[in-house]
């Protein structure tokens, strides 16, 4: 099968279902687990947005022009508290309206350990799966991305806001008590959270009570003892037995590859 790599499509099931390939021809990758696979880089990369032929990608799949001009590649996507839509300087206001000026969730997730994160309401539970979370709990709802990002930044003073991908791929993290963690978080940050809320429009923040704790099982035969990663810029052929899939990673008995990081790369899979 020849196709261009892009972020794997996921389905919340037990275990999580992963699909790879063009949207109209995506196939269930879970069926390959336990089998030997070969990924051959065809020495062709095209921008995920404009399809321009390029030598290297920016922001996991884009040409330099799209990296510089698309709102989805702006710094505020990685750091939501830097959203500048309200200043009238958004690269693509219509995109900002559709993606940033919509309800967002601040959540806690157990990936490589406890972390805080932000995602659009409609991206639940996809965002949790993409990060390889074993459990996750939404704790606050906001009216837009910037407000959620400001709360995330506040909570990040107490815990990680990034996943240690190597630890995430080594096994199942220790369970966490979300109820106790949430109480501790609000107790420690409550005053600063109140001050933030005063700077927002009334009713912009909703504290979420009695929320479902999301749980995920991933299609994995065994975890690696040592994590070594493949990079298609350095190796043209990756082969091994597919031992599992977690987050956006394929776990082979010979190493791991981040599919999302190789967006735009044309490959042959067999």
CORSULHU-V372114 format. One record per residue. N is the residue number from 1. RES is the residue in one letter. SS is DSSP state (H for helix, E for strand, - for the rest). PSI is psi in whole degrees, -180 to 180 (NA if undefined). BURIAL is I if it has 24 or more other C-alpha atoms within 12 Angstrom, else O. Layout:
n=N res=RES ss=SS psi=PSI burial=BURIAL
n=N res=RES ss=SS psi=PSI burial=BURIAL
//
This chain:
n=1 res=X ss=- psi=128 burial=O
n=2 res=X ss=E psi=131 burial=O
n=3 res=X ss=E psi=172 burial=I
n=4 res=X ss=E psi=133 burial=I
n=5 res=X ss=- psi=143 burial=I
n=6 res=X ss=- psi=171 burial=I
n=7 res=X ss=- psi=133 burial=I
n=8 res=X ss=- psi=141 burial=I
n=9 res=X ss=E psi=138 burial=I
n=10 res=X ss=E psi=156 burial=I
n=11 res=X ss=E psi=127 burial=I
n=12 res=X ss=- psi=101 burial=I
n=13 res=X ss=- psi=-177 burial=O
n=14 res=X ss=- psi=102 burial=O
n=15 res=X ss=- psi=177 burial=O
n=16 res=X ss=- psi=137 burial=I
n=17 res=X ss=E psi=133 burial=I
n=18 res=X ss=E psi=135 burial=I
n=19 res=X ss=E psi=140 burial=I
n=20 res=X ss=E psi=151 burial=I
n=21 res=X ss=- psi=178 burial=I
n=22 res=X ss=- psi=147 burial=O
n=23 res=X ss=- psi=-39 burial=O
n=24 res=X ss=- psi=-4 burial=O
n=25 res=X ss=- psi=21 burial=O
n=26 res=X ss=- psi=139 burial=O
n=27 res=X ss=E psi=157 burial=O
n=28 res=X ss=E psi=112 burial=O
n=29 res=X ss=H psi=-23 burial=I
n=30 res=X ss=H psi=-30 burial=I
n=31 res=X ss=H psi=-17 burial=O
n=32 res=X ss=H psi=-7 burial=I
n=33 res=X ss=- psi=133 burial=I
n=34 res=X ss=- psi=-4 burial=O
n=35 res=X ss=- psi=156 burial=O
n=36 res=X ss=E psi=133 burial=O
n=37 res=X ss=E psi=157 burial=I
n=38 res=X ss=E psi=128 burial=O
n=39 res=X ss=E psi=116 burial=I
n=40 res=X ss=E psi=122 burial=I
n=41 res=X ss=E psi=128 burial=I
n=42 res=X ss=E psi=15 burial=O
n=43 res=X ss=E psi=40 burial=O
n=44 res=X ss=E psi=130 burial=I
n=45 res=X ss=E psi=132 burial=I
n=46 res=X ss=E psi=145 burial=I
n=47 res=X ss=- psi=134 burial=I
n=48 res=X ss=- psi=-20 burial=I
n=49 res=X ss=- psi=-52 burial=I
n=50 res=X ss=- psi=-3 burial=O
n=51 res=X ss=- psi=13 burial=O
n=52 res=X ss=- psi=139 burial=O
n=53 res=X ss=E psi=126 burial=O
n=54 res=X ss=E psi=163 burial=I
n=55 res=X ss=- psi=-27 burial=O
n=56 res=X ss=- psi=159 burial=I
n=57 res=X ss=- psi=158 burial=I
n=58 res=X ss=E psi=141 burial=I
n=59 res=X ss=- psi=43 burial=I
n=60 res=X ss=- psi=50 burial=I
n=61 res=X ss=- psi=8 burial=I
n=62 res=X ss=E psi=153 burial=I
n=63 res=X ss=- psi=169 burial=I
n=64 res=X ss=H psi=-39 burial=I
n=65 res=X ss=H psi=-46 burial=O
n=66 res=X ss=H psi=-33 burial=I
n=67 res=X ss=H psi=-37 burial=I
n=68 res=X ss=H psi=-23 burial=O
n=69 res=X ss=H psi=-25 burial=O
n=70 res=X ss=- psi=137 burial=I
n=71 res=X ss=H psi=-33 burial=I
n=72 res=X ss=H psi=-10 burial=I
n=73 res=X ss=H psi=9 burial=I
n=74 res=X ss=- psi=162 burial=I
n=75 res=X ss=H psi=-29 burial=O
n=76 res=X ss=H psi=-13 burial=I
n=77 res=X ss=H psi=-39 burial=I
n=78 res=X ss=H psi=-35 burial=O
n=79 res=X ss=- psi=85 burial=I
n=80 res=X ss=H psi=-28 burial=I
n=81 res=X ss=H psi=-13 burial=I
n=82 res=X ss=H psi=5 burial=I
n=83 res=X ss=- psi=131 burial=I
n=84 res=X ss=- psi=23 burial=I
n=85 res=X ss=H psi=-41 burial=I
n=86 res=X ss=H psi=-16 burial=O
n=87 res=X ss=H psi=-5 burial=O
n=88 res=X ss=- psi=19 burial=O
n=89 res=X ss=- psi=15 burial=O
n=90 res=X ss=- psi=138 burial=I
n=91 res=X ss=- psi=-39 burial=I
n=92 res=X ss=- psi=90 burial=O
n=93 res=X ss=H psi=-38 burial=O
n=94 res=X ss=H psi=-37 burial=O
n=95 res=X ss=H psi=-41 burial=O
n=96 res=X ss=H psi=-40 burial=I
n=97 res=X ss=H psi=-42 burial=O
n=98 res=X ss=H psi=-33 burial=O
n=99 res=X ss=H psi=-34 burial=I
n=100 res=X ss=- psi=-34 burial=I
n=101 res=X ss=- psi=44 burial=I
n=102 res=X ss=- psi=163 burial=I
n=103 res=X ss=- psi=135 burial=I
n=104 res=X ss=E psi=160 burial=I
n=105 res=X ss=E psi=134 burial=I
n=106 res=X ss=E psi=130 burial=I
n=107 res=X ss=E psi=161 burial=I
n=108 res=X ss=E psi=140 burial=I
n=109 res=X ss=E psi=148 burial=I
n=110 res=X ss=E psi=97 burial=I
n=111 res=X ss=- psi=-84 burial=I
n=112 res=X ss=- psi=12 burial=I
n=113 res=X ss=- psi=-177 burial=I
n=114 res=X ss=E psi=137 burial=I
n=115 res=X ss=E psi=161 burial=I
n=116 res=X ss=E psi=146 burial=I
n=117 res=X ss=E psi=175 burial=I
n=118 res=X ss=E psi=140 burial=I
n=119 res=X ss=E psi=157 burial=I
n=120 res=X ss=E psi=143 burial=I
n=121 res=X ss=H psi=-40 burial=I
n=122 res=X ss=H psi=-8 burial=O
n=123 res=X ss=H psi=8 burial=O
n=124 res=X ss=- psi=130 burial=I
n=125 res=X ss=- psi=12 burial=I
n=126 res=X ss=H psi=-44 burial=I
n=127 res=X ss=H psi=-40 burial=I
n=128 res=X ss=H psi=-43 burial=I
n=129 res=X ss=H psi=-43 burial=I
n=130 res=X ss=H psi=-27 burial=I
n=131 res=X ss=- psi=-2 burial=I
n=132 res=X ss=- psi=29 burial=I
n=133 res=X ss=- psi=141 burial=I
n=134 res=X ss=- psi=-33 burial=I
n=135 res=X ss=E psi=159 burial=I
n=136 res=X ss=E psi=150 burial=I
n=137 res=X ss=E psi=117 burial=I
n=138 res=X ss=E psi=136 burial=I
n=139 res=X ss=E psi=-26 burial=I
n=140 res=X ss=E psi=140 burial=I
n=141 res=X ss=E psi=134 burial=I
n=142 res=X ss=E psi=169 burial=I
n=143 res=X ss=- psi=-15 burial=I
n=144 res=X ss=- psi=174 burial=I
n=145 res=X ss=H psi=-41 burial=I
n=146 res=X ss=H psi=-45 burial=I
n=147 res=X ss=H psi=-43 burial=I
n=148 res=X ss=H psi=-40 burial=I
n=149 res=X ss=H psi=-37 burial=I
n=150 res=X ss=H psi=-38 burial=I
n=151 res=X ss=H psi=-42 burial=I
n=152 res=X ss=H psi=-45 burial=I
n=153 res=X ss=H psi=-39 burial=I
n=154 res=X ss=H psi=-48 burial=I
n=155 res=X ss=H psi=-25 burial=I
n=156 res=X ss=- psi=-13 burial=I
n=157 res=X ss=- psi=-14 burial=O
n=158 res=X ss=- psi=-20 burial=O
n=159 res=X ss=- psi=172 burial=I
n=160 res=X ss=E psi=151 burial=O
n=161 res=X ss=- psi=15 burial=I
n=162 res=X ss=- psi=155 burial=I
n=163 res=X ss=- psi=133 burial=I
n=164 res=X ss=- psi=100 burial=O
n=165 res=X ss=H psi=-33 burial=I
n=166 res=X ss=H psi=-45 burial=I
n=167 res=X ss=H psi=-37 burial=I
n=168 res=X ss=H psi=-34 burial=I
n=169 res=X ss=- psi=-3 burial=I
n=170 res=X ss=- psi=-13 burial=I
n=171 res=X ss=- psi=-168 burial=I
n=172 res=X ss=- psi=126 burial=I
n=173 res=X ss=- psi=161 burial=I
n=174 res=X ss=- psi=140 burial=O
n=175 res=X ss=- psi=154 burial=O
n=176 res=X ss=- psi=153 burial=O
n=177 res=X ss=- psi=97 burial=O
n=178 res=X ss=H psi=-35 burial=I
n=179 res=X ss=H psi=-48 burial=O
n=180 res=X ss=H psi=-41 burial=O
n=181 res=X ss=H psi=-41 burial=I
n=182 res=X ss=H psi=-43 burial=I
n=183 res=X ss=H psi=-44 burial=O
n=184 res=X ss=H psi=-40 burial=O
n=185 res=X ss=H psi=-48 burial=I
n=186 res=X ss=H psi=-32 burial=O
n=187 res=X ss=H psi=-44 burial=O
n=188 res=X ss=H psi=-39 burial=O
n=189 res=X ss=H psi=5 burial=I
n=190 res=X ss=H psi=-46 burial=O
n=191 res=X ss=H psi=-46 burial=O
n=192 res=X ss=H psi=-34 burial=O
n=193 res=X ss=H psi=-40 burial=I
n=194 res=X ss=H psi=-41 burial=O
n=195 res=X ss=H psi=-39 burial=O
n=196 res=X ss=H psi=-45 burial=I
n=197 res=X ss=H psi=-34 burial=I
n=198 res=X ss=H psi=-25 burial=O
n=199 res=X ss=H psi=-8 burial=O
n=200 res=X ss=- psi=170 burial=O
n=201 res=X ss=- psi=142 burial=O
n=202 res=X ss=- psi=140 burial=O
n=203 res=X ss=- psi=16 burial=O
n=204 res=X ss=- psi=-24 burial=I
n=205 res=X ss=E psi=133 burial=I
n=206 res=X ss=E psi=117 burial=I
n=207 res=X ss=E psi=126 burial=I
n=208 res=X ss=- psi=123 burial=O
n=209 res=X ss=- psi=152 burial=O
n=210 res=X ss=- psi=39 burial=O
n=211 res=X ss=- psi=149 burial=O
n=212 res=X ss=- psi=135 burial=O
n=213 res=X ss=- psi=119 burial=I
n=214 res=X ss=E psi=137 burial=I
n=215 res=X ss=E psi=144 burial=I
n=216 res=X ss=- psi=139 burial=I
n=217 res=X ss=- psi=134 burial=I
n=218 res=X ss=- psi=150 burial=I
n=219 res=X ss=- psi=88 burial=I
n=220 res=X ss=E psi=125 burial=I
n=221 res=X ss=- psi=-42 burial=I
n=222 res=X ss=- psi=151 burial=O
n=223 res=X ss=- psi=150 burial=I
n=224 res=X ss=- psi=146 burial=I
n=225 res=X ss=- psi=-37 burial=O
n=226 res=X ss=- psi=134 burial=O
n=227 res=X ss=- psi=116 burial=I
n=228 res=X ss=- psi=137 burial=O
n=229 res=X ss=E psi=148 burial=I
n=230 res=X ss=- psi=147 burial=I
n=231 res=X ss=- psi=119 burial=O
n=232 res=X ss=- psi=-12 burial=I
n=233 res=X ss=- psi=-18 burial=O
n=234 res=X ss=- psi=-28 burial=O
n=235 res=X ss=- psi=138 burial=O
n=236 res=X ss=- psi=-21 burial=O
n=237 res=X ss=E psi=128 burial=O
n=238 res=X ss=E psi=127 burial=I
n=239 res=X ss=E psi=152 burial=I
n=240 res=X ss=E psi=177 burial=I
n=241 res=X ss=E psi=128 burial=I
n=242 res=X ss=E psi=108 burial=I
n=243 res=X ss=E psi=-18 burial=I
n=244 res=X ss=E psi=176 burial=I
n=245 res=X ss=E psi=133 burial=I
n=246 res=X ss=E psi=138 burial=I
n=247 res=X ss=- psi=-125 burial=I
n=248 res=X ss=- psi=28 burial=I
n=249 res=X ss=E psi=140 burial=I
n=250 res=X ss=E psi=131 burial=I
n=251 res=X ss=E psi=110 burial=I
n=252 res=X ss=E psi=164 burial=I
n=253 res=X ss=- psi=-5 burial=I
n=254 res=X ss=- psi=-7 burial=I
n=255 res=X ss=E psi=-176 burial=I
n=256 res=X ss=E psi=155 burial=I
n=257 res=X ss=E psi=133 burial=I
n=258 res=X ss=E psi=109 burial=I
n=259 res=X ss=- psi=-42 burial=I
n=260 res=X ss=H psi=-37 burial=I
n=261 res=X ss=H psi=-16 burial=I
n=262 res=X ss=H psi=26 burial=I
n=263 res=X ss=- psi=133 burial=I
n=264 res=X ss=- psi=-13 burial=I
n=265 res=X ss=E psi=130 burial=I
n=266 res=X ss=E psi=128 burial=I
n=267 res=X ss=E psi=167 burial=I
n=268 res=X ss=E psi=130 burial=O
n=269 res=X ss=E psi=126 burial=I
n=270 res=X ss=- psi=NA burial=O
//
